[in-house]
Amino acid sequence: MMIWNELLEKGATAHFAFRFRCSVICIHPIENFEISSSSFSLSSKPFQSSSHLKTKAVAFARAMTTSFGAAKAVIPNDPNIRIRSFNGLKPSHSLSLRTNLRAFPVPYASRSSVVRAVSTPVKPETETKTETKRSKVEIIKEQSNFIRYPLNEELLTDAPNVNESATQLIKFHGSYQQYNRDERGAKSYSFMLRTKNPCGKVSNQLYLTMDDLADQFGIGTLRLTTRQTFQLHGVLKKDLKTVMRSIIRSMGSTLGACGDLNRNVLAPPAPLVRKDYLFAQKTAENIAALLTPQSGFYYDMWVDGEQIMTAEPPEVVKARNDNSHGTNFPDSPEPIYGTQFLPRKFKVAVTVPTDNSVDILTNDIGVVVVSDENGEPQGFNLYVGGGMGRTHRLETTFPRLGEQLGYVPKEDILYAVKAIVVTQRENGRRDDRKYSRMKYLISSWGIEKFRSVVEQYYGKKFEPFRQLPEWEFKSHLGWHEQGDGGLFCGLHVDNGRIAGKMKKTLREIIEKYNLNVRITPNQNIILCDIRKAWKRPITTALAQAGLLLPRYVDPLNITAMACPSLPLCPLAITEAERGIPDILKRIRAVFEKVGLKYNESVVIRVTGCPNGCARPYMAELGLVGDGPNSYQIWLGGTHNQTTLARTFMNKVKVQELEKVFEPLFYYWKQKRQTKDESFGDFTNRMGFEKLQELVEKWEGPAKATARYNLKLFADKETYEAVDELAKLQNKNAHQLAIEVIRNFVASQQNGKGF
């Protein structure tokens, strides 16, 4: 029984403190324990009113009964007191708890120094090792009352930012704290919000809401990410709840878009009415639902506990609740995640054979639909252990491709995915976040041991991996038949940044025609469910806003990607999104200088740091920021994203990139074995030592004899005038004239359909 001794009366300062003495008897399943004559004290935090004080007291009492298992409490039966959910225990300096404690229930807290999470029943036997420490983030998670405290209190302060612990916790809610690194003096804090959109699906209502929020509370732009989501930049702390509430009420979510849990689940974005595509997308949505946090912290924080959700498929609920193989924390608000969640972020992608629009091998779990000869989905191939992040000059960190785990029947996919997640939860490192991704666990154990442990949680043996055809990169750009009488149109968006006239026109079209959209893993957007009669006016409107059909977009831009980087990302070392437009123009100029044709392309990806958000380690040419205005150059990825690139050069200054690009592209043109040999295949065949030699000895391409092209220039005076202008851009007259004519023709044709 808990006896309330004292509640302070209402005070003039609106600051309250209360003390109460309590005697609690708790019955634990293992043994009895008691907390006798304990004193509790909360102070130093402002309460809004006397009723708010009572609410805090009642919430604290309820939390104590919850935390100590079977304790019983008598709580004042006051109809004026509104009981809220527990908002977290104070840290030890503000909450004094003197106890005589003989046992403590698991898994809500743990006094051991073991790094691994605790689950019941007993885990499968693996090599267990007691670690001497946990990372600071692990302790923050454990003390947060399921990702609530101290974020809930930090959001109530007048400061423009939140403290270190809250900065870690708000990631689980889908937000990162940032500041503008271009500005000097006091830091101007803001928050980036990232949505969670399985398969990249965005309803008409949600798109219009995000468009409004970008103007009202952001920096006026929307950004499409490489994981098929929106990012909204520049939201002030005082506006966070308004923005979050608006997204949730528009049937959107940011829950789990960041943090140590499953991130957005990728799937091919094309709205094709085909059995395999529809099944892949449904599976992605089910996996996303299975791995969504269940403890309610997100809704408590942003919509006062109101859960605005659609009903989950019964197979998802059944798989989540199943504990026949010891995967769950019994009686926990988070049956899969527990108090600690995962050691690090976790990524899943689902696709169909041949369609590698999702970079399937870069995910912690890659899921591939396997169908029979009639096109009926039968099951799934599983890859495990992919991941991009690394640390410069630390060879024990590395990007990695997923490996084949096995095949499961379609009815088992949720159980298999859950078993993989739990294996990582129990065995992933929690002492050093650089090594916490599942790829390091698999690299350490080997795939055979990893498969064996997963099978114990799965309860079955995996069947042999089914043979798959070659992968292809599919952009899904341009106009296509959906298969149900409607059309979809994939639009290229440079670096995923929707701004200016493009943003205005997209909104008008989406609103006028009531269109749903999809975001692609290559930072592009797809307009869905378009009637054939709408194709011509939509094409015209898009062209006028600079949203061109893919045949009018430079092939280098079609496959290029960059992360946001500076000025807002705190991890950025150098430019990416702001730098890539100029880099692509310079590469195009090099192509023309060495004689490569306009329609030839290279997969180019740029990131401002080694974390690899734009997946540069899969590119044919990857640029990774490794210092102010300098990049590490990676070569050897392939166009279908199935080969890992390798480090070619370090510390190349941005103004000296041509010294590397020119010899590489020149010898690609001169020495490739066939006209179809890609740049990535060429660099792998030649070997990096030979390429280094060619770069070091480069003196420029052989100069061709100057000649007048009478097809372009009617007289010498015109040629000389154009040639003078071309020299200002490091081009010749012929190159500049071709570029001007090509742009003119494109501008005339864009509004005429195809």
N, C-alpha and C positions, 0 to 999 in steps of 0.2 A: 504494500500500500504506500502510495506517495502522499504525503501530507503537506499542503501549502501553508507555510508559516507567515509569509509576508509578501505583499505587493505594494510598492510605493504608490502613494497618491499622486494625482496629476500635479506637475510642477510647472513653473512659469518659463523655465528654460527649454522645455521640450526635450531635455536630456533625462533619461531615466536609468535607474539601475534597480535590479531586484535581486533578492537573495531568498533562497528557500532551503530548508533542511529536509532531507528525505530519508526514508528507510525503505530499501527495496530488497525484496527476496525474489530471486530468479531461479527457475528450475531449468537446468540444462540437460539435454539428452544424456550426457556422459556423467556429470556429477552436479551436485548442488553448489551454488556459490552465492555469495551475498555481498551487497554493498551496504555497509551499515553506517548510519549517522553521517552520511556524506554531506558536505557543504558544496553548493554550487554558486557561482557568482558570474554574472554577465554585466559588463559595464562599458562605458566609453563610447557606445554607439547611440546615435540619436534615434528616438522613437517619435513617430509622427503624432501620436495622441495616446491618451490613456488606454483606449481600446486596442490600439496597436501594441502597447505594452502587454496587455493581457493576451493578445494573440501570440506574441512572441513566447510568453510563458507557457501557454498551452501547447504551442508547437514544440517547444523544448521538452516538455513532459512526454508528449507523444513520441518524440524521437527517442527518448531514453527507453521507453517501453519497447519500441521497435528494435533498438540496437541490442537490448539485453534479453531478447528471446521471449520467454513466457512470463515476464514480469507483469503484474497487474497494477493499475493505477486508478486513483479516484481523481477525476478532473472536474473542476467547478462546472456545474451545469448552468451556465449563464447564457441565455438566448442572445445576448448582445455580442457574445464573443464568436467571431468567425474563425474556425479552425483552418489554418493553412497548412500546406505541406512543409515538412521540415527543411529548413534552409541551410543546414550545415552547422557543425560544431565549431566553436571558436578555437583558434590555435591555443597551444598550452599557455602562452603568456597571458591570455585573457580569460581562460576557463580553467578554474582550479577544480580538480577532481581527486579527492582523497578517498581511496578505496582499499578494501581488503578483498582482493580478487584471486580466486583459486582456479577459475576457468573462464574462457572467453569464446564465444561462438565464432565459428568459421563459416562462410568466407567473408563476412562483413569487415573484419579487420584481421591482421596477422602480425604477431610480434616477432616472427622469425626473420632471419636475414636471407632466407632463400629467395633467389631472384625470380623463380618460376611462379606462375599463378597457382592457386590451389583449387582443385576440383574434387568432387566425390561422385561415384565411388572411386576406388583406387585407380590411378592412371596406369596405362600400359607400361611395362618395364622398359625403361630406357636408361642410358647412362646419366645418372643424376649427379649434379655437381653443385655444392653449396657456394654461392657467390658471396663475396664479402661486402658488396655494396649494390645499391640500386641507383639509377639515375634520379636526378631531382624531379623530373617529370613524373616518374613512377610514384614518388611520395606525394606529389601534388594531387595526382589522380586518386590515390587511396584515401586522402583526407578530405576529398571534395564532396562527400555525400552524393555520389553518382553525378559528378560534373555540375554541381550547383555552387558550392562555396569555395572561394570567396567571390566568384563572379557576380552572384546575386547582389552582394553588398557593394561591390565596386561600381555597378551600373547605377547605383543611387547617388553616387558622389557627384560633385560639380566639376571635378577634374576632367580634362578632355581625353584622358587616357585611363587605362586600368593597370593594376600592378602585375608583377611577374607571374604570379600564380594564375590570375584571371586571364592573362594573355595566353597561357597554355590551354586553359579550359574553354575559352571562347572558340577555339578551333573546332571543337566537337560540335559546336552550334553552327558551324559553317562560316566562320569569319576569322580574318587575320587583322591584327592591329598594325598600322603602317604610319609612316610620316613621309613628307615630301623631302627627299634628299637633295633636290635642287635648291631649296631655300636655306639660307644661312640664319644663324641666330636660334631663337627658341624653336623647338620642334613643333610643327603643325600636324597634330595627330588626326588620323581618320581611320576608317575601317573598310576593308574589302569584304564583300559578301559573295559567297559562291553558292549557287543553287545545286540541287541534286535532281538530275533528270535522267532516270534510267532509259537507255536507248536513245538519249537525246530528244525525247518527246517533249514538246512544249505546246500546251493548249493555246488557243486564240486568246482567252482571257488572261493567262499568265504572261504571254508575250506583251500584251498591251500594258499590263501592270508593270512589268520590268521596264518597259520603255518610259512610262510615266515616272517611275522611281528614279531612273537615271537622270532625268531633267530636274526633278524636284529636290532630290537628296544626294545625288551623285555628282559626277563631273561632266554630265551631259553625254556620256558615251556608254555603250554596252560592249562587253567583250565576250567572244565565243572562245571556249577553252578546248584544249586537246583531249579533254575527257567529256565532251558533249554537254557542257554546262555553260551557264552565264556567270560572268564575274561583274560585280557592280562596285566601282571604285569611288572613294571619297566620301563615304557616309560618316557623318559626325556621331559621336557617342550619344549625344542627346536625342538623335533621330533613330537610333538602332531599333528600338522597340516598335516604333511606327512602321519602319520599313519591313522588319521581320513579320509583324502582324499582317501587313498588306500582302506579302508573299504567301503566307500560310492561308489567308482567307481567299486567295486566288487559286487554291489547290496546288500550290507549289511548296517547296521545302528547301531548307539549307542544312537540315539535320544530317550530320555525318559527311558533309562535303569536304571537311578537313578533319584532322585529329587522328588518333590511334585506333582506327576502326575501318570497316569496309567503306571505300569511297564510291563514287558514282560507277555503276556497272555499265560498261560499254556494250553496244550491239550495232550491227549495220544500220545506218540511219534511213536507208531507202524504204519508203512506204509501199513496198511491192506486195501485192496480194498473192504470195506464194507460200506453200506450206512450210518450207524450211525457214524462210525469213520471218514469217509470223511466229513460228515455234521458237526461233532464237530470241526474238524480242520478248515473247511471253516469259521465257526462261530467265532472261535478264531481269525482268521486273520481279519475278518470284524470288530470285537470289537476293535482289536488293531489299525486298520485304523481309526475307528470312534474317538478314544481317542488320536490320534497322534496330537501334537501341529501343528498349522496352520500358525503361524506368521513368519516363515522363519528364525528364529534366528540361527538354527542349520546350515543351508546351507550358510547363510551369513558369519558365522564364519569360516567354514572349507573349503568350495569350492567357496568362493567369490560370493555367491548368486545363483549359478547354482543348480537347483533342479533336481536331478537324481532320478526320481521316475517312477513307473509304474502307469497306470491309475487305479483309484479307482472304485470299483463296484458302479453303480448308486444308489443302495439302501443305501450305506454308505453315499454318498454325500447328498442324500435326508434326511436321518435321522439327520445328523449333522446340516443341514441348517434349519430344521423344528423348528419353535419357537411358535407353536400354543398353548403351555402351559407354556410359560414364562421361558424356560430353557436357552435361549441364551443371550449373550451380543450383542445387535444390533450394526452393523457397527464396530465391534471390530476385530482386526486381530486374536484374540482367542475367537471364538464364545462360546465355552464351558468353557474354563479356565479363561478368562479375564486376568487382570493384575496380579492377586494374585495366579493363578493356584489353586491347592488343598491345604488343610491345612497340608497334610502329604502324604506319598507314598500311592499308591492304587493298589491292586492286584486282578486279575481276573483269574479264571481257568475254562475251559470247558472240560467236559468229557462225557462218555456214562455210562449207568447203569452197575454196578459191577466193573468197572475199576477205582480203586482209586490210580492209579500211580501218580496222581497230588496232593495228599493231599487236596482234594476238600474242606474240612471244615476249612482249615486254611486261606482261602482267603477272602478279602472284599466282593467279589461276586463269588459264585460258580454256574456254569451253567451246567445243566445236560440234555442231549438230551432225549426226550420222544418219542418213536416210537409206531406205531400201531402193530397189530398182524402180519402184512405182512412185518414188518421191515422198514416201511416208516416213517421218522421223522415227527412228528406233532407239536411239541412245546418243551418247556423247563421248568423244575423245577428250581427255584432260591433259593439259600441260600445266606444269607448276614451276615456280622459282624464277620468273622473270623480274626484272627491275632495272631502273636506269640510274639512280642516284649514286654518287661517288664523292670522294674528297681529293682535291688536287695533291699530287705528290705523296699520296698515301696508297701504296700498291695493294694493301690489304682491303681496300674498298674498290669496287669495280661494278660496271654494268654487266648484266647477265641475261641470257636468253632462257626462256622456259624449256623444261625437258618433258618428255613424254612420261606420263604417270600411268595411264591405262584407259580402259573403256568401261562405262557404266550404262546399264539400261536407263531409259528415259525416266522411269518412275523413281529411280534412286538418286537423281542428280542433286537434290537438296541435301540428302543425307551425306553424300560424298563431299560436297562443298563444305558442309558443316564440320565433317571429320578433318578436313585439311585445315580449316580455320582454327579448330581446337588444338591440333598438333602444333601449330605456330603459337597459339596462345600459351600453351603449357611449356614449350621448349625454346621459343625465341628469346634472345638475350634481352635482359632488362637493365643491364648495368651500363651499357654504352650504346647510345642511340645510333651511332655510325654503323653499328653491326646488327641492328635489330630487325631488319627486313628478313622475310622468309628465305630470300635467295642465299643469305649467309648460312642459315641453318642447313639448307639442302647442300650447299657447297661443302660444309663441314662434315655432314653425315654421309653424303652420297645418296643417290636416288633410291637405291635398294633399301637402305635402312629407313629412309623417309617413307617409302611406300609401305613398308612393314608396319610402322607405327600408325600411319593413317588407317590402314586396314583394320587395326584393332578398334579404333573409334568408329569406323564405318561398319564393322561387323561382318565384312565379306572380303573376298579377294577381288582385286580388279581384274577384269578380263583384258586380253591383249589389245593393244592400241590398233585401231583399224587404219588401213591404208588410206591416205588422202591424196588428192591431186595437187599440183603445184599451186602455190599461193600467188595472187595478183593484187596489186594495189588498185582499188576501185574508188574513184572520187565521188561518183554519183552526181556529177555536175551536169548541167544542161537539162533539156526537156526529155521526159521519159513517160511511157505508159505505166500506170500503176497496176493494171490488170483488172480493175473493176470499172473501167470506163472513164476514170479520171486521169489527170496528168499530175506529175510533180516536176518541179524545176529547182535544180541545185545551183546555187549562186556562190561564186568565189568571193570571199571577203579577205582582203589583204590583212594578215596577222589577226584575223578575227575581230578587228576593231570596227564596230558599227557607229558611225558618227556623221554629223553634218547632213548634207542632202540625202545621202544614202539612208540614214536613219529615218529621216522624215518620210521618204518615199516608201520604204519598207513598211512603216506603220500604216500609211495610207492604204497600201495594197492589202495588207493583212486585215485591216479593219473593214475596208470596203467589201472584200470578197469573203470575209469570215473564215480565213484560212488558219489551219493549224500548221505548225512548223516543226522541223527537226534540226538539231545541231549535229554537225559531223565531227568525227575525231580529228579532222584536219582544219578545224576552226572555220568551217563554212556553214551555210544555212540552206535548208531545203524548204520550199513552199509546197504544201501538200494539198491534195483533194481539189485540184483546179479543173473546172469544166473546160472542154475544148474551145468553147466560144470565147473564153476569157484569155486564151493564149496570146493573141495579137496585142490587145491593149496592155496586158501585163508586161509583155516583152518590150513594148515601146516605152512604158513608164520606167522600167528598170534601166534601160539603156540610157535614158536621159539623166538618170541619177548616177551613172558610172558603174552600174551592176551589169557587166557585160556577159554575154554567153561565152563559154570556155574557149571557143575558137578565136575569140578576139582578145584573150588574156595571154600575156607572155607565158610560154610553157614553163619558164623558170619559176614564176610566181605560183603556178597551179599547185605544185607539191611543196613549196617552201613553207616553213613555220618558224615562229619565234615566240619566246616567252615574254611577258610584260617587262620584266627587268626594271631598269631605272625609269622614272625617279622614285617609285613607290616601294618596290620590293626591297626589304632590308638585307637580303642575301646577295643582291646583285653586285657584281664586280665591275662590269662594263655594260655597254648598250646591247640590246637585242631587238625588241620591237621597234624602237626609234631608229636603230641603225640599219636594219635589214633592207629597207627600200633602197638606200644608196648602195649597199653591198650588191644587191641584185642587179642594179643598173650597171655597176662596174663589171660584174661578171658577164653581163650581156655584151658590154663593150669588148671584153677580152675574147668572147666567142667570135665576134665579128673580126677582131684583129687577127686571130689565128685561123680564120676561115671555116668555123663551125656553122652549120646551117641554123636558121632561126627556130625550126621545129625540133631541134635536138635539146634535150633537157637533162638536168642533174638534180637529184633530191638534195636540197640544201636546207639545213636547220640551224638556228642560232639560239644560244642561250647565254644569259648574262652571268651564269655561275655553273659549277659542275653538277648541280642537283638534277639537271636533265629534264626539266618540265616540258620542253618541246621535243623530247626524245632524239637529241642530236646524235646519240651513239648508234642509231640505226640509219643515219643518213649516208649518202654517197660522199657528201662533203659537209661535215659538221664543224661549226665554230662554237667553241665553249670559252666564255670569258675567264681569263686567268690573270688579269691585272688591269689597271686603268688603261683603257683604249688598246687592249691587246687580247689575243685569242689563242687558244690551243686549237690546232687543226686536226680533225679526225677524218680518216679516209677508209673506204672499204665496205660501207654498207651497200645494200643492193636495192634496186627500185621496188621490189616487192616486200621489203622490210623483213627479210629472213636471215640476214647475216649481220653480225655485230661489227661495227667499225672499230678501228684501232688508232691510237695516238700516232700522228705523223710528225708534227712539229709543235713546239711550245713557244709562248711569248712572242707571237708574231704581231707587230703593231698594225693597227687598222689601216694606216696610210701605206703600209708596205705589202698588203695582201696580193697585189698584182704580181709581185716578184715570185710568189709561189703559184698563183693561179695560172699565169701565162704558160710556163713550161709544162705544167700538168695537163692543161687542156690542149696545148699544141701537140704534145706527144701522144695524147689520147687520139687525136685526129690522125696523126701520121702513122702510129704503130698498132692501132687496134687490129685484131685478127679478122674481124668481119665488121660490116657497117652497123650491125646490131649489137656489138659488144658494148655494154653499158660502161659508164665511167667507173662505177664501183667494181665491176668485174675486171676491168682493165688494171686498176690500181692493185688489186689482189694478185693478178697474174704477174705483173711486172715486179712486184716486191718493193718494199719501202726503201731498201738500201739503194736500189737502182734509181728510184724516183728521187731520193735525196741527192744523188749524184747529178741527175739531170737539172734539178733546181739550182744546185750550187754552180754549175757551169753555164747556166742560161745567159745568153747575150741577146736574146730577142729573135723573133722569126725572121727568116730570109725575106728581104724586102723585094717585092715584085716591081717590075719596071712600070713607071707611071704611064698611064694612058688615059685618053679621054673616052668616056662612055657616051657615044652620040645618041644612044637611046634615052639618056637622061638629060643631056645638056645639048642644046641647039647651038650654042656658041661658046667660045673660049672665055668671054667676059663673065658669063653666068657661072661657068665652072669655077673660075678663080674666086669669085665672090663667095660661092658656097664653100669652097675649100678653106677660105680664111675663117669662116664661121665654124667649120668643122674642127679646125685646129684648136679652137678654144675648148672643145669638148674631147680632145685627144682622139679625134676620128678623122677619116678622110672624107672628101666630098661625096664619094659614092655611098659610103655608109650613112652619112647624114641625110642625103636625098632619099635613100630607100626608107629610112626611118620616118621621115616626114610624109612620104607618099603612103606608107603602110598605115600610119595613124589617121591620115585623111580618109582613106578608103574605109577603114573600120568605123569611123564616126558617121560616114554616110550610110553604111549598111546596117548599123545596129538596130535601127527602128523598124526594119523590114522583115523580121522573123527569119526562118530558114526552112 
